[in-house]
Amino acid sequence: MAKIESAKQFSDKLRGIKVSATALRENIQSLIEYGLEQYRDHNGNATPLTELLTVIHDVKTVSSKTIKLYIGAHANVAWQKNKATGKMRFVKAGKDVKVTMPDKVWWAHEAVKQQDAKPDFVDPIAKVKATFGQLADALEAGKVHPERAPLVKEMVEALDKFLRMESLAKADLKTPAAIQA
């Protein structure tokens, strides 16, 4: 990587980033549309979509989760592990191929905007459930340091008891009003 020696080089590189980023977004859009057409026209052939997502994941320039959401919003595909190779891939979800060609680009699509949106509230019960699951899995897999295992076991039992409380079972925990009540 060459060191920038002047303000002009800096400006040139900065301008280059904008041009290349714009080209990258547009190229990804074209590749997605091609992949959707292949999926639609070739009875669920999702290979081009899988290859695109794999490359995006490998280069780490664009969020593969964003692209996966966008593709999923336009085709009945599922992201699953290939049992033979152990690699992830898109597969047809359902009997029939269903594709809706995009009318908006991937970076302006609602599914992407919703993914990027921060919630207005925190669901503490969801956080506790996630922690409970992680601790229980770690304990079961033997991934807890032996000195900490008894404490973690107590924590898992306490969290399990907490999560089984009748008032939690009845609560609608998906709305801010329910959380505040």
Secondary structure, 3 states (H helix, E strand, C coil): CCCCCCHHHHHHHHHHHHHHHHHHHHHHHHHHHHHHHHHHHCCCCCHHHHHHHHHHHHHCCCCHHHHHHHHHHHECEEEEECCCCCCEEEEECCCCCCECCCCCCHHHCHHHHHHHCCCCCCCHHHHHHHHHHHHHHHHHCCCCCCCCHHHHHHHHHHHHHHHCCHHHHHCCCCCHHHHHC
